[in-house]
C-alpha cells in the first residue's frame, strides 16, 4: 500500500491520478504534476490535512471521500484550487457532521462558489429575475419589456441559459400564463369554455 506521494517528476503530463484505498496521509508531493493534473481520485485513505492542494492549478475533479478531514479550516484550502468543479467529500468527519445538521450542501455552495457537482449531485442555484433577463438578452431573445418575470428559474451552476433550454422555459411560462388567463376569463365572463377534441 502507498503511504507517501513521491516520484511524480517523470509524469509531468499526467492528467488523471487514481490512488484510492491506500494509507496516504498527506497531499504533499504532487507539485510535479500541479500544472497538468485535472482529476485526482484519492478516496479511502487517511488524509486529514489538505496542505499542498493549492499546487494543483488545473485540478477540476477531486474525489476525496472517506478520509479524515474534520474542519472547515482544512476544507477551505480547496478554495485555492481555481478550476475545481466537481468534489466528492462523502465520509469525511466534516461532511458527516454537517450532513447530520442538514447544512452540508448549502455550506459548500456558500464557501466554494465554483463547485458545480458535489458528492455526485449537481449544485443548483436560484437565479434572480434580473439575472434571468440578462441571460435571456445575452441569448438574443426578444424580450417583451412589459412582460412580468415574477418567477425564478433554477439552473445548474455555471451553465448559461441559452438555445433550446431557454426557448423551452419561455414556452412553458407562456403556456402557464395562457392557461391562467383563460381560467380567469372563464370565471369573470359569460364566455363559453374552450373545448378540444371531437364532440
Secondary structure, DSSP 8 states (H G I E B T S, - for coil): ---S----TT-TT--EEE--SS-----TT-GGGTTT--EEE--SS-----TTGGG-TT--EEE--SS---SHHHHGGGGG-TT--EEE-TTSHHHHHHHHTT-HHHHHHHH-TT--EETTEE-EEEE-HHHHHHHHHHTT----TT----S-EEEETT----HHHHHHHHHHHHHHHHHHHHHHHHHHS-------S--
